[in-house]
Amino acid sequence: MGIFDFIKGKEKTKSVKTEKPLPEQKLFSEKCLEIIIPTFEKFGFEKHRIEIEKYSSTIIYQKNKQYLKITSTTYPRDYPHCYNIVFGEGDSEDFYEYDWNSIALWKFKQKIDPKLKASEYSFPSEKGINPSLENANNELLEFGITFLNGNLNLFYEIRKEQSQKRESYKIHSSDKKGNYKTTNELKSLEKKEKYS
């Protein structure tokens, strides 16, 4: 079954096809559905949205207020090309909410074993796609097992550390005299304070 057959499967979920995806995005998404999505489903997560665009893919599965997201980019300006598995809580569609209330799997790995190399996954070539996704799935089970089982304590701890370290978004604007000033963007400042 191809990715577009799978997308048509459940009508209660959102599925979007915005532009014809490049073959590497289509293959990546199909392989995610074969290799990683069974793990999501094993822990009770259900399909919410699958979006495959020309240079990117987003696959979101939800369980109550938790969600798991796989994102990838091969956009020419996004180099090096990569993908991530992300853990989140709350609204996976609201930018400010998912931007401040989600944690990448590699941050769980880094927190659990700081000696290990932890970063986004390199977007795999066609020959290396299965080993890469199998490794990501193994790391999901090893480092993300508490989140998969519904225990959010480690998620909250990492989210707090991450929020404390980052700055809210800034707005640069000029006044009537042409003087520039910088202010905090209010929604991101609110999320920073909420999750720090």
Secondary structure in CASP SS format (residue, H / E / C, confidence):
PFRMAT SS
TARGET T0000
AUTHOR 0000-0000-0000
METHOD secondary structure of the structure
MODEL  1
M C 1.00
G C 1.00
I H 1.00
F H 1.00
D H 1.00
F H 1.00
I H 1.00
K C 1.00
G C 1.00
K C 1.00
E C 1.00
K C 1.00
T C 1.00
K E 1.00
S E 1.00
V E 1.00
K C 1.00
T C 1.00
E C 1.00
K C 1.00
P C 1.00
L C 1.00
P H 1.00
E H 1.00
Q H 1.00
K H 1.00
L H 1.00
F H 1.00
S H 1.00
E H 1.00
K H 1.00
C H 1.00
L H 1.00
E H 1.00
I H 1.00
I C 1.00
I H 1.00
P H 1.00
T H 1.00
F H 1.00
E H 1.00
K H 1.00
F C 1.00
G C 1.00
F C 1.00
E E 1.00
K E 1.00
H E 1.00
R E 1.00
I E 1.00
E E 1.00
I E 1.00
E C 1.00
K C 1.00
Y C 1.00
S E 1.00
S E 1.00
T E 1.00
I E 1.00
I E 1.00
Y E 1.00
Q E 1.00
K E 1.00
N C 1.00
K C 1.00
Q E 1.00
Y E 1.00
L E 1.00
K E 1.00
I E 1.00
T E 1.00
S E 1.00
T E 1.00
T C 1.00
Y C 1.00
P C 1.00
R C 1.00
D C 1.00
Y C 1.00
P C 1.00
H C 1.00
C E 1.00
Y E 1.00
N E 1.00
I E 1.00
V E 1.00
F E 1.00
G E 1.00
E E 1.00
G C 1.00
D C 1.00
S C 1.00
E C 1.00
D C 1.00
F H 1.00
Y H 1.00
E H 1.00
Y H 1.00
D H 1.00
W H 1.00
N C 1.00
S E 1.00
I E 1.00
A E 1.00
L H 1.00
W H 1.00
K H 1.00
F H 1.00
K H 1.00
Q H 1.00
K H 1.00
I H 1.00
D C 1.00
P C 1.00
K C 1.00
L C 1.00
K C 1.00
A C 1.00
S C 1.00
E C 1.00
Y E 1.00
S E 1.00
F C 1.00
P C 1.00
S C 1.00
E H 1.00
K H 1.00
G H 1.00
I H 1.00
N H 1.00
P H 1.00
S H 1.00
L H 1.00
E H 1.00
N H 1.00
A H 1.00
N H 1.00
N H 1.00
E H 1.00
L H 1.00
L H 1.00
E H 1.00
F H 1.00
G C 1.00
I H 1.00
T H 1.00
F H 1.00
L H 1.00
N C 1.00
G C 1.00
N C 1.00
L C 1.00
N H 1.00
L H 1.00
F H 1.00
Y H 1.00
E H 1.00
I H 1.00
R H 1.00
K H 1.00
E H 1.00
Q H 1.00
S H 1.00
Q H 1.00
K H 1.00
R C 1.00
E C 1.00
S C 1.00
Y C 1.00
K E 1.00
I E 1.00
H E 1.00
S E 1.00
S E 1.00
D C 1.00
K C 1.00
K C 1.00
G C 1.00
N C 1.00
Y E 1.00
K E 1.00
T E 1.00
T E 1.00
N E 1.00
E C 1.00
L H 1.00
K H 1.00
S H 1.00
L H 1.00
E H 1.00
K H 1.00
K H 1.00
E H 1.00
K H 1.00
Y H 1.00
S C 1.00
END
